[in-house]
């Protein structure tokens, strides 16, 4: 009888694209300075011009059009500043709501992933992911119950560097079937020289309750408590 299902995932390098947010304040300042300079020069021109030989009408009209263009640019910059401020406030509100009762309630019934090694047995399965910093010569999986007793152990064939999935079907090494409870996965990975390889473990599970009585939402994943802001993925 198959005691566990070990599912390899394709190792991948995730590239993070950083997006720099630019402010319109510098362009707004530039436009304001240009407007003030242009207006000062225009007023000085009117002040010192010869009444008997005034500025050419076409030239003066062109200058007024340029002045109007600067005014429009300043108005647009002001509106962009207001828009940026509104978007920033909205983003902050949304981020805060994820940790509040009103936002966190949306997690109910969803499958979440978070850093950790303890997860419940739900619908006959317990699921984890583990990362290997480098390729391993051997990887041993050990699953223990809430009392620390080993219920399952095996050697995994998933030894490549990267991310791997582990799905346990609730059947122990001794053939005993488990139907409920929380279980912890431990990974022992060694390289060809027998040196330990760094690993990271994440667990998956379905949110069965949400408690926001303390002001910060706490999710219950089949009995495992998890702060809403610690959730990595939701599906």
Secondary structure, 3 states (H helix, E strand, C coil): CCCEEEEECCCCCCCCCCCCCCCCHHHHHHHHHHHHHHHHHHHHHHHHCECCECCCHHHHHHHHHHHHHHHHHHHHHHHHHHHHHHHHHHHHHHHHHCCCHHHHHHHCCCEEEEECCEEECECCEEEEEEEECCCCCEEEEEEECCCCCEEEEEEECCCCCEEEEEEECCECCCCCECCCCEEEEEEEEECCCCCECCEEEEEEEECCEEECCCCCCEEEECCEEEEHHHEEEEC
